[in-house]
Amino acid sequence: MENIINILKSGGTILYPTDTIWGIGCDATNIDAINKIFDIKKREKNKSMIILVETEKRLQDLVDVPEMAWEIMDLSEKPVTLVYENPRGLPKELLAEDGSIGIRLVKDLYCKKLITKLNKPLVSTSANFSGDKSPLKFSDISKEIIDLVDYAVEENREKVSQYSGSSVIKIWSDNRIKVLRE
């Protein structure tokens, strides 16, 4: 784990198992690392990426969390990414064109430990080229992607995700919501 944290702290990118699919991640506050991920995925820079946090406190440090968001997180049976307005302390490179950011409060123990040790939010985007199928297990990831990241995590390589991604719900400060992906 220390090796992974050192890679992330030095601006590196990793392949890692999330609470949904395998993801490419980096320190969500490091602009150079974020740009590396855009390059790896061959992703347009105007497409935002989501971030993972491990605690309610870290979530509240980044955004004002409407009451409806807590209810959605409590009631959701599968991982849910909520898109919030007006994030604080995050690089504009991560944000959508309207300035919003997708954040998932993870329940997965491995992700929680990783984010806690990094002590920063973690970028999470599917470990594939833009437009390709999302990898449910490590063996679904193309060799080219594996070669492009700085490190591929050893944990959970045999595990097959029960989710092909999280639900994505945009939430406004007045508690309006819009489901972007079920």
MDTraj code that builds the backbone (N, CA, C; nanometers):
import mdtraj as md
import numpy as np

residues = "MET GLU ASN ILE ILE ASN ILE LEU LYS SER GLY GLY THR ILE LEU TYR PRO THR ASP THR ILE TRP GLY ILE GLY CYS ASP ALA THR ASN ILE ASP ALA ILE ASN LYS ILE PHE ASP ILE LYS LYS ARG GLU LYS ASN LYS SER MET ILE ILE LEU VAL GLU THR GLU LYS ARG LEU GLN ASP LEU VAL ASP VAL PRO GLU MET ALA TRP GLU ILE MET ASP LEU SER GLU LYS PRO VAL THR LEU VAL TYR GLU ASN PRO ARG GLY LEU PRO LYS GLU LEU LEU ALA GLU ASP GLY SER ILE GLY ILE ARG LEU VAL LYS ASP LEU TYR CYS LYS LYS LEU ILE THR LYS LEU ASN LYS PRO LEU VAL SER THR SER ALA ASN PHE SER GLY ASP LYS SER PRO LEU LYS PHE SER ASP ILE SER LYS GLU ILE ILE ASP LEU VAL ASP TYR ALA VAL GLU GLU ASN ARG GLU LYS VAL SER GLN TYR SER GLY SER SER VAL ILE LYS ILE TRP SER ASP ASN ARG ILE LYS VAL LEU ARG GLU".split()
xyz = np.array([
    [0.0829, -0.1209, 0.0000],
    [0.0000, 0.0000, 0.0000],
    [0.0866, 0.1263, 0.0000],
    [0.1970, 0.1260, 0.0747],
    [0.2824, 0.2458, 0.0804],
    [0.3364, 0.2813, -0.0578],
    [0.3726, 0.1787, -0.1354],
    [0.4221, 0.2008, -0.2708],
    [0.3171, 0.2722, -0.3560],
    [0.1931, 0.2283, -0.3449],
    [0.0834, 0.2891, -0.4216],
    [0.0654, 0.4355, -0.3808],
    [0.0701, 0.4613, -0.2520],
    [0.0536, 0.5991, -0.2014],
    [0.1669, 0.6880, -0.2524],
    [0.2895, 0.6367, -0.2506],
    [0.4038, 0.7149, -0.3015],
    [0.3867, 0.7478, -0.4490],
    [0.3387, 0.6509, -0.5268],
    [0.3139, 0.6745, -0.6694],
    [0.2088, 0.7846, -0.6865],
    [0.0999, 0.7748, -0.6113],
    [-0.0064, 0.8757, -0.6214],
    [0.0436, 1.0136, -0.5772],
    [0.1187, 1.0187, -0.4686],
    [0.1686, 1.1475, -0.4175],
    [0.2688, 1.2123, -0.5128],
    [0.3365, 1.1298, -0.5934],
    [0.4346, 1.1852, -0.6870],
    [0.3731, 1.2136, -0.8246],
    [0.2391, 1.2117, -0.8316],
    [0.1722, 1.2475, -0.9568],
    [0.1496, 1.1310, -1.0499],
    [0.1598, 1.0082, -0.9982],
    [0.1411, 0.8899, -1.0808],
    [-0.0045, 0.8498, -1.0958],
    [-0.0246, 0.7532, -1.1846],
    [-0.1576, 0.6991, -1.2107],
    [-0.1588, 0.5505, -1.1759],
    [-0.2746, 0.5029, -1.1330],
    [-0.2869, 0.3616, -1.0955],
    [-0.4114, 0.2998, -1.1590],
    [-0.4062, 0.1685, -1.1740],
    [-0.5251, 0.0884, -1.2041],
    [-0.5662, 0.0275, -1.0719],
    [-0.6939, 0.0357, -1.0368],
    [-0.7352, -0.0178, -0.9075],
    [-0.8807, -0.0611, -0.9089],
    [-0.9130, -0.1581, -0.8212],
    [-1.0522, -0.2029, -0.8126],
    [-1.1323, -0.1030, -0.7300],
    [-1.2444, -0.0593, -0.7843],
    [-1.3301, 0.0328, -0.7087],
    [-1.4493, -0.0462, -0.6541],
    [-1.5460, 0.0244, -0.6012],
    [-1.6680, -0.0395, -0.5529],
    [-1.7595, -0.0792, -0.6692],
    [-1.7208, -0.0419, -0.7914],
    [-1.7943, -0.0857, -0.9105],
    [-1.6955, -0.1594, -1.0016],
    [-1.6456, -0.0935, -1.1043],
    [-1.5553, -0.1554, -1.2019],
    [-1.4098, -0.1199, -1.1700],
    [-1.3173, -0.1743, -1.2499],
    [-1.1770, -0.1335, -1.2366],
    [-1.1632, 0.0084, -1.2894],
    [-1.0836, 0.0887, -1.2184],
    [-1.0683, 0.2280, -1.2557],
    [-0.9241, 0.2688, -1.2733],
    [-0.9072, 0.3804, -1.3418],
    [-0.7785, 0.4495, -1.3472],
    [-0.7922, 0.5642, -1.2484],
    [-0.6931, 0.5783, -1.1615],
    [-0.7036, 0.6817, -1.0600],
    [-0.5762, 0.7607, -1.0431],
    [-0.5910, 0.8747, -0.9779],
    [-0.4784, 0.9598, -0.9403],
    [-0.5264, 1.0518, -0.8280],
    [-0.4324, 1.1253, -0.7712],
    [-0.4626, 1.2285, -0.6724],
    [-0.5519, 1.3326, -0.7414],
    [-0.6701, 1.3534, -0.6898],
    [-0.7671, 1.4431, -0.7528],
    [-0.7298, 1.5908, -0.7396],
    [-0.6205, 1.6214, -0.6703],
    [-0.5773, 1.7607, -0.6593],
    [-0.4550, 1.7890, -0.7463],
    [-0.4063, 1.6874, -0.8172],
    [-0.2844, 1.7014, -0.8973],
    [-0.3211, 1.7161, -1.0454],
    [-0.3086, 1.8380, -1.0979],
    [-0.3502, 1.8684, -1.2353],
    [-0.2711, 1.7865, -1.3367],
    [-0.1396, 1.7718, -1.3174],
    [-0.0582, 1.6939, -1.4120],
    [-0.1055, 1.5488, -1.4177],
    [-0.1360, 1.4907, -1.3021],
    [-0.1829, 1.3517, -1.2973],
    [-0.3198, 1.3388, -1.3650],
    [-0.4070, 1.4362, -1.3433],
    [-0.5392, 1.4360, -1.4067],
    [-0.5234, 1.4392, -1.5585],
    [-0.4345, 1.5252, -1.6074],
    [-0.4113, 1.5350, -1.7522],
    [-0.3525, 1.4060, -1.8087],
    [-0.2701, 1.3368, -1.7297],
    [-0.2160, 1.2070, -1.7731],
    [-0.3301, 1.1094, -1.7987],
    [-0.4299, 1.1100, -1.7100],
    [-0.5434, 1.0182, -1.7270],
    [-0.6215, 1.0513, -1.8544],
    [-0.6431, 1.1807, -1.8811],
    [-0.7108, 1.2186, -2.0060],
    [-0.6327, 1.1634, -2.1253],
    [-0.4996, 1.1743, -2.1194],
    [-0.4158, 1.1249, -2.2294],
    [-0.4229, 0.9726, -2.2408],
    [-0.4149, 0.9029, -2.1277],
    [-0.4210, 0.7559, -2.1284],
    [-0.5513, 0.7086, -2.1921],
    [-0.6614, 0.7688, -2.1527],
    [-0.7932, 0.7244, -2.2003],
    [-0.8274, 0.7774, -2.3399],
    [-0.7449, 0.8692, -2.3893],
    [-0.7752, 0.9365, -2.5169],
    [-0.9134, 1.0017, -2.5053],
    [-0.9309, 1.0688, -2.3933],
    [-1.0603, 1.1281, -2.3583],
    [-1.0562, 1.2785, -2.3832],
    [-1.1646, 1.3312, -2.4341],
    [-1.1738, 1.4754, -2.4557],
    [-1.1675, 1.5474, -2.3217],
    [-1.0936, 1.6579, -2.3196],
    [-1.0719, 1.7312, -2.1942],
    [-1.2005, 1.7950, -2.1408],
    [-1.3013, 1.8123, -2.2273],
    [-1.4258, 1.8749, -2.1800],
    [-1.5185, 1.7746, -2.1115],
    [-1.4773, 1.6455, -2.1065],
    [-1.5562, 1.5450, -2.0345],
    [-1.5027, 1.5366, -1.8918],
    [-1.5902, 1.5506, -1.7964],
    [-1.5461, 1.5499, -1.6571],
    [-1.5186, 1.4070, -1.6089],
    [-1.4471, 1.3965, -1.4973],
    [-1.4238, 1.2671, -1.4329],
    [-1.4786, 1.2769, -1.2911],
    [-1.5130, 1.1621, -1.2349],
    [-1.5643, 1.1635, -1.0982],
    [-1.4500, 1.1412, -0.9997],
    [-1.4787, 1.1707, -0.8746],
    [-1.3821, 1.1447, -0.7684],
    [-1.4479, 1.0609, -0.6589],
    [-1.3638, 0.9895, -0.5868],
    [-1.4095, 0.9078, -0.4749],
    [-1.3600, 0.9695, -0.3453],
    [-1.4442, 0.9661, -0.2434],
    [-1.4066, 1.0076, -0.1079],
    [-1.4455, 0.8947, -0.0130],
    [-1.3792, 0.8931, 0.1030],
    [-1.4005, 0.7816, 0.1955],
    [-1.4811, 0.8186, 0.3189],
    [-1.5002, 0.9472, 0.3456],
    [-1.5718, 0.9880, 0.4663],
    [-1.6718, 1.1000, 0.4353],
    [-1.7728, 1.1082, 0.5194],
    [-1.8690, 1.2174, 0.5076],
    [-1.7995, 1.3516, 0.5259],
    [-1.7006, 1.3559, 0.6156],
    [-1.6278, 1.4812, 0.6391],
    [-1.5566, 1.5289, 0.5129],
    [-1.4859, 1.4369, 0.4441],
    [-1.4153, 1.4784, 0.3226],
    [-1.5162, 1.5269, 0.2177],
    [-1.6292, 1.4586, 0.2067],
    [-1.7338, 1.5020, 0.1139],
    [-1.7784, 1.6437, 0.1473],
    [-1.8031, 1.6694, 0.2761],
    [-1.8506, 1.8016, 0.3186],
    [-1.7422, 1.9089, 0.3076],
    [-1.6154, 1.8684, 0.3080],
    [-1.5082, 1.9654, 0.2848],
    [-1.5089, 2.0135, 0.1395],
    [-1.5570, 1.9290, 0.0486],
    [-1.5522, 1.9596, -0.0948],
    [-1.6787, 2.0254, -0.1474],
    [-1.7931, 1.9902, -0.0907],
    [-1.9212, 2.0419, -0.1411],
    [-2.0195, 2.0622, -0.0270],
    [-2.1195, 2.1472, -0.0511],
    [-2.2337, 2.1557, 0.0395],
    [-2.3259, 2.0404, 0.0000],
    [-2.3589, 1.9562, 0.0960],
    [-2.4366, 1.8361, 0.0671],
    [-2.5829, 1.8609, 0.1023],
    [-2.6702, 1.8698, 0.0008],
    [-2.8128, 1.8897, 0.0292],
    [-2.8705, 1.7695, 0.1054],
    [-2.9743, 1.7930, 0.1806],
    [-3.0383, 1.6872, 0.2592],
    [-3.0775, 1.5680, 0.1717],
    [-3.1278, 1.5962, 0.0527],
    [-3.1715, 1.4904, -0.0385],
    [-3.0546, 1.3967, -0.0737],
    [-2.9327, 1.4498, -0.0792],
    [-2.8156, 1.3675, -0.1123],
    [-2.7937, 1.2592, -0.0069],
    [-2.8076, 1.2968, 0.1202],
    [-2.7905, 1.1983, 0.2280],
    [-2.8948, 1.0878, 0.2161],
    [-3.0190, 1.1279, 0.1836],
    [-3.1267, 1.0296, 0.1704],
    [-3.0985, 0.9335, 0.0552],
    [-3.0526, 0.9882, -0.0584],
    [-3.0213, 0.9032, -0.1746],
    [-2.9096, 0.8044, -0.1387],
    [-2.8036, 0.8529, -0.0743],
    [-2.6917, 0.7646, -0.0371],
    [-2.7371, 0.6556, 0.0595],
    [-2.8238, 0.6924, 0.1542],
    [-2.8722, 0.5944, 0.2523],
    [-2.9613, 0.4884, 0.1880],
    [-3.0426, 0.5291, 0.0919],
    [-3.1407, 0.4380, 0.0332],
    [-3.0877, 0.3563, -0.0844],
    [-2.9809, 0.4016, -0.1462],
    [-2.9313, 0.3346, -0.2663],
    [-2.8739, 0.1972, -0.2340],
    [-2.9166, 0.0976, -0.3108],
    [-2.8668, -0.0382, -0.2907],
    [-2.7370, -0.0616, -0.3653],
    [-2.7099, 0.0187, -0.4688],
    [-2.5848, 0.0052, -0.5431],
    [-2.5055, 0.1349, -0.5270],
    [-2.3765, 0.1329, -0.5600],
    [-2.2984, 0.2558, -0.5478],
    [-2.3615, 0.3695, -0.6290],
    [-2.3613, 0.4872, -0.5695],
    [-2.4236, 0.6023, -0.6347],
    [-2.3263, 0.7206, -0.6342],
    [-2.3110, 0.7795, -0.7519],
    [-2.2303, 0.8999, -0.7679],
    [-2.3266, 1.0165, -0.7769],
    [-2.3052, 1.1153, -0.6927],
    [-2.3897, 1.2339, -0.6954],
    [-2.3116, 1.3497, -0.7559],
    [-2.3770, 1.4248, -0.8416],
    [-2.3148, 1.5389, -0.9072],
    [-2.3578, 1.6642, -0.8325],
    [-2.2588, 1.7337, -0.7762],
    [-2.2831, 1.8499, -0.6912],
    [-2.2422, 1.9796, -0.7610],
    [-2.3089, 2.0875, -0.7213],
    [-2.2743, 2.2211, -0.7689],
    [-2.1624, 2.2797, -0.6815],
    [-2.0888, 2.3723, -0.7361],
    [-1.9950, 2.4578, -0.6625],
    [-1.8977, 2.3846, -0.5700],
    [-1.8174, 2.2917, -0.6245],
    [-1.7176, 2.2244, -0.5397],
    [-1.6080, 2.3214, -0.4965],
    [-1.5416, 2.2864, -0.3864],
    [-1.4339, 2.3686, -0.3314],
    [-1.3005, 2.2927, -0.3390],
    [-1.1950, 2.3640, -0.3754],
    [-1.0607, 2.3092, -0.3657],
    [-1.0255, 2.2017, -0.4667],
    [-1.0986, 2.1936, -0.5766],
    [-1.0681, 2.0946, -0.6801],
    [-1.0278, 2.1666, -0.8089],
    [-0.9334, 2.1086, -0.8828],
    [-0.8898, 2.1727, -1.0077],
    [-1.0023, 2.1776, -1.1109],
    [-1.0049, 2.2850, -1.1885],
    [-1.1088, 2.3016, -1.2913],
    [-1.1030, 2.1898, -1.3948],
    [-0.9865, 2.1265, -1.4111],
    [-0.9712, 2.0167, -1.5070],
    [-1.0628, 1.8982, -1.4756],
    [-1.1045, 1.8860, -1.3505],
    [-1.1926, 1.7758, -1.3097],
    [-1.3398, 1.8066, -1.3289],
    [-1.3721, 1.9337, -1.3400],
    [-1.5117, 1.9769, -1.3343],
    [-1.5805, 1.9688, -1.4696],
    [-1.7112, 1.9505, -1.4654],
    [-1.7934, 1.9554, -1.5863],
    [-1.7988, 2.1001, -1.6353],
    [-1.8480, 2.1182, -1.7565],
    [-1.8541, 2.2525, -1.8142],
    [-1.9366, 2.3491, -1.7303],
    [-2.0360, 2.2956, -1.6562],
    [-2.1179, 2.3825, -1.5705],
    [-2.0560, 2.4027, -1.4317],
    [-1.9335, 2.3529, -1.4116],
    [-1.8638, 2.3713, -1.2845],
    [-1.8980, 2.2680, -1.1785],
    [-1.9776, 2.1679, -1.2128],
    [-2.0164, 2.0659, -1.1148],
    [-1.9142, 1.9516, -1.1116],
    [-1.9272, 1.8647, -1.0105],
    [-1.8379, 1.7496, -0.9962],
    [-1.9162, 1.6285, -0.9458],
    [-1.8856, 1.5125, -1.0025],
    [-1.9449, 1.3877, -0.9554],
    [-1.8582, 1.3299, -0.8445],
    [-1.9194, 1.3001, -0.7315],
    [-1.8463, 1.2448, -0.6164],
    [-1.9207, 1.1231, -0.5635],
    [-1.8445, 1.0166, -0.5377],
    [-1.9038, 0.8972, -0.4760],
    [-1.8384, 0.8741, -0.3411],
    [-1.9211, 0.8623, -0.2386],
    [-1.8758, 0.8251, -0.1046],
    [-1.8714, 0.6730, -0.1038],
    [-1.7503, 0.6168, -0.1032],
    [-1.7358, 0.4719, -0.1193],
    [-1.7602, 0.3965, 0.0107],
    [-1.8099, 0.2749, -0.0045],
    [-1.8277, 0.1851, 0.1095],
    [-1.7239, 0.0732, 0.1040],
    [-1.6643, 0.0523, -0.0132],
    [-1.5646, -0.0521, -0.0338],
    [-1.4429, -0.0296, 0.0564],
    [-1.4056, -0.1325, 0.1329],
    [-1.2981, -0.1178, 0.2319],
    [-1.1628, -0.0877, 0.1699],
    [-1.1317, -0.1519, 0.0561],
    [-1.0022, -0.1258, -0.0084],
    [-0.9937, 0.0206, -0.0523],
    [-1.0972, 0.0702, -0.1170],
    [-1.0983, 0.2107, -0.1614],
    [-1.0890, 0.3060, -0.0429],
    [-1.1629, 0.2759, 0.0631],
    [-1.1584, 0.3609, 0.1833],
    [-1.0158, 0.3708, 0.2373],
    [-0.9489, 0.2562, 0.2466],
    [-0.8125, 0.2525, 0.2998],
    [-0.7170, 0.3323, 0.2100],
    [-0.7294, 0.3138, 0.0806],
    [-0.6450, 0.3834, -0.0164],
    [-0.6618, 0.5353, -0.0046],
    [-0.7854, 0.5815, -0.0012],
    [-0.8132, 0.7252, 0.0054],
    [-0.7700, 0.7820, 0.1409],
    [-0.7931, 0.7076, 0.2486],
    [-0.7518, 0.7521, 0.3822],
    [-0.6008, 0.7721, 0.3869],
    [-0.5268, 0.6761, 0.3334],
    [-0.3804, 0.6853, 0.3365],
    [-0.3287, 0.7972, 0.2457],
    [-0.3930, 0.8171, 0.1312],
    [-0.3554, 0.9273, 0.0423],
    [-0.3916, 1.0606, 0.1068],
    [-0.5001, 1.0605, 0.1823],
    [-0.5534, 1.1787, 0.2501],
    [-0.5985, 1.2876, 0.1516],
    [-0.6454, 1.2426, 0.0361],
    [-0.7006, 1.3316, -0.0660],
    [-0.8037, 1.2523, -0.1443],
    [-0.8964, 1.3219, -0.2114],
    [-0.9893, 1.2475, -0.2970],
    [-0.9136, 1.1818, -0.4118],
    [-0.9729, 1.0761, -0.4660],
    [-0.9094, 0.9973, -0.5707],
    [-0.9937, 1.0043, -0.6980],
    [-0.9293, 1.0354, -0.8110],
    [-1.0000, 1.0318, -0.9387],
    [-1.0386, 0.8877, -0.9674],
    [-1.1556, 0.8696, -1.0252],
    [-1.1990, 0.7367, -1.0664],
    [-1.2660, 0.7470, -1.2021],
    [-1.2050, 0.6821, -1.3006],
    [-1.2640, 0.6741, -1.4335],
    [-1.2402, 0.5329, -1.4845],
    [-1.3302, 0.4820, -1.5631],
    [-1.3194, 0.3426, -1.6052],
    [-1.1855, 0.3141, -1.6741],
    [-1.1317, 0.1956, -1.6482],
    [-1.0001, 0.1560, -1.6991],
    [-1.0126, 0.1044, -1.8422],
    [-1.0466, 0.1966, -1.9311],
    [-1.0614, 0.1634, -2.0730],
    [-1.0376, 0.2893, -2.1548],
    [-1.0309, 0.2720, -2.2859],
    [-1.0242, 0.3887, -2.3727],
    [-1.1656, 0.4441, -2.3843],
    [-1.1753, 0.5742, -2.3983],
    [-1.3062, 0.6396, -2.4074],
    [-1.3937, 0.5696, -2.5111],
    [-1.5139, 0.5316, -2.4688],
    [-1.6085, 0.4675, -2.5591],
    [-1.6058, 0.3152, -2.5570],
    [-1.4997, 0.2552, -2.5013],
    [-1.4904, 0.1086, -2.4934],
    [-1.5694, 0.0558, -2.3744],
    [-1.5892, -0.0762, -2.3711],
    [-1.6629, -0.1424, -2.2632],
    [-1.5866, -0.1297, -2.1305],
    [-1.6587, -0.1059, -2.0221],
    [-1.5972, -0.0932, -1.8896],
    [-1.5538, -0.2297, -1.8362],
    [-1.4365, -0.2372, -1.7733],
    [-1.3852, -0.3656, -1.7240],
    [-1.4448, -0.4079, -1.5891],
    [-1.5149, -0.5212, -1.5898],
    [-1.5740, -0.5739, -1.4666],
    [-1.4711, -0.6496, -1.3832],
    [-1.3609, -0.6916, -1.4482],
    [-1.2530, -0.7615, -1.3769],
    [-1.1206, -0.7211, -1.4408],
    [-1.0122, -0.7469, -1.3699],
    [-0.8807, -0.7031, -1.4164],
    [-0.8488, -0.7564, -1.5559],
    [-0.8828, -0.8821, -1.5823],
    [-0.8488, -0.9427, -1.7119],
    [-0.9234, -0.8782, -1.8299],
    [-1.0237, -0.7947, -1.8021],
    [-1.0951, -0.7223, -1.9085],
    [-1.0188, -0.5977, -1.9548],
    [-0.9163, -0.5585, -1.8812],
    [-0.8429, -0.4345, -1.9126],
    [-0.7407, -0.4627, -2.0226],
    [-0.7360, -0.3744, -2.1218],
    [-0.6422, -0.3953, -2.2334],
    [-0.4982, -0.3800, -2.1844],
    [-0.4099, -0.4577, -2.2473],
    [-0.2675, -0.4523, -2.2126],
    [-0.2135, -0.3112, -2.2347],
    [-0.2631, -0.2445, -2.3359],
    [-0.2165, -0.1083, -2.3655],
    [-0.2453, -0.0139, -2.2483],
    [-0.3643, -0.0240, -2.1907],
    [-0.3983, 0.0589, -2.0735],
    [-0.3061, 0.0221, -1.9573],
    [-0.2879, -0.1068, -1.9323],
    [-0.2023, -0.1518, -1.8213],
    [-0.0617, -0.0944, -1.8369],
    [-0.0112, -0.0941, -1.9600],
    [0.1238, -0.0421, -1.9866],
    [0.1334, 0.1096, -1.9718],
    [0.0227, 0.1789, -1.9866],
    [0.0248, 0.3255, -1.9825],
    [0.0186, 0.3837, -1.8406],
    [-0.0368, 0.3081, -1.7449],
    [-0.0430, 0.3598, -1.6077],
    [0.0884, 0.3298, -1.5354],
    [0.1087, 0.3980, -1.4229],
    [0.2333, 0.3797, -1.3474],
    [0.2326, 0.2537, -1.2619],
    [0.1127, 0.2083, -1.2210],
    [0.1072, 0.0898, -1.1347],
    [-0.0306, 0.0257, -1.1432],
    [-0.0332, -0.1070, -1.1473],
    [-0.1596, -0.1818, -1.1420],
    [-0.1670, -0.2538, -1.0086],
    [-0.2670, -0.2202, -0.9306],
    [-0.2864, -0.2771, -0.7973],
    [-0.3061, -0.4291, -0.8078],
    [-0.2485, -0.5016, -0.7125],
    [-0.2564, -0.6486, -0.7110],
    [-0.3874, -0.7007, -0.6521],
    [-0.4465, -0.6256, -0.5594],
    [-0.5660, -0.6701, -0.4876],
    [-0.6844, -0.6928, -0.5798],
    [-0.7625, -0.7947, -0.5479],
    [-0.8938, -0.8202, -0.6091],
    [-0.8921, -0.8400, -0.7610],
    [-0.7805, -0.8874, -0.8157],
    [-0.7729, -0.9048, -0.9614],
    [-0.8671, -1.0126, -1.0133],
    [-0.9015, -1.1108, -0.9289],
    [-0.9892, -1.2195, -0.9738],
    [-1.1371, -1.1865, -0.9534],
    [-1.1639, -1.0873, -0.8705],
    [-1.3023, -1.0525, -0.8381],
    [-1.3732, -0.9922, -0.9600],
    [-1.4972, -1.0341, -0.9806],
    [-1.5791, -0.9785, -1.0882],
    [-1.6813, -0.8848, -1.0247],
    [-1.6853, -0.7627, -1.0739],
    [-1.7773, -0.6642, -1.0168],
    [-1.9222, -0.7027, -1.0426],
    [-2.0062, -0.6811, -0.9421],
    [-2.1488, -0.7051, -0.9621],
    [-2.2169, -0.5841, -1.0258],
    [-2.1430, -0.4731, -1.0379],
    [-2.1990, -0.3505, -1.0968],
    [-2.1167, -0.3087, -1.2181],
    [-2.1842, -0.2677, -1.3246],
    [-2.1122, -0.2215, -1.4429],
    [-2.0840, -0.0711, -1.4342],
    [-2.1110, -0.0143, -1.3216],
    [-2.0899, 0.1285, -1.2976],
    [-2.1846, 0.1719, -1.1873],
    [-2.1695, 0.2954, -1.1452],
    [-2.2588, 0.3457, -1.0398],
    [-2.3773, 0.4167, -1.1040],
    [-2.4815, 0.4337, -1.0263],
    [-2.5877, 0.5259, -1.0667],
    [-2.5272, 0.6655, -1.0587],
    [-2.5716, 0.7555, -1.1459],
    [-2.5241, 0.8940, -1.1417],
    [-2.6470, 0.9839, -1.1354],
    [-2.6507, 1.0660, -1.0303],
    [-2.7659, 1.1535, -1.0069],
    [-2.7167, 1.2950, -0.9813],
    [-2.7667, 1.3886, -1.0585],
    [-2.7338, 1.5298, -1.0360],
    [-2.8286, 1.5831, -0.9301],
    [-2.7701, 1.6579, -0.8359],
    [-2.8513, 1.7127, -0.7267],
    [-2.8212, 1.8610, -0.7108],
    [-2.9256, 1.9385, -0.6967],
    [-2.9095, 2.0824, -0.6792],
    [-2.9304, 2.1185, -0.5324],
    [-2.8850, 2.2371, -0.4957],
    [-2.8941, 2.2802, -0.3562],
    [-3.0381, 2.2905, -0.3067],
    [-3.1340, 2.3068, -0.3994],
    [-3.2751, 2.3143, -0.3595],
    [-3.3415, 2.1755, -0.3578],
    [-3.2577, 2.0683, -0.3608],
    [-3.3021, 1.9284, -0.3526],
    [-3.3676, 1.8742, -0.4798],
    [-3.3627, 1.9502, -0.5915],
    [-3.4074, 1.8928, -0.7191],
    [-3.3057, 1.7865, -0.7583],
    [-3.3515, 1.6827, -0.8279],
    [-3.2597, 1.5791, -0.8742],
    [-3.2898, 1.5411, -1.0188],
    [-3.1874, 1.4890, -1.0857],
    [-3.2047, 1.4383, -1.2219],
    [-3.1169, 1.3147, -1.2339],
    [-3.1759, 1.2010, -1.2699],
    [-3.0990, 1.0777, -1.2876],
    [-3.0284, 1.0852, -1.4228],
    [-2.8945, 1.0793, -1.4199],
    [-2.8156, 1.0849, -1.5423],
    [-2.7808, 0.9448, -1.5921],
    [-2.7671, 0.8490, -1.4982],
    [-2.7428, 0.7085, -1.5335],
    [-2.7993, 0.6215, -1.4232],
    [-2.8819, 0.5246, -1.4593],
    [-2.9427, 0.4373, -1.3578],
    [-2.8468, 0.3318, -1.3095],
])
top = md.Topology()
chain = top.add_chain()
for i, resn in enumerate(residues, 1):
    res = top.add_residue(resn, chain, resSeq=i)
    for name in ("N", "CA", "C"):
        top.add_atom(name, md.element.get_by_symbol(name[0]), res)
traj = md.Trajectory(xyz[None], top)
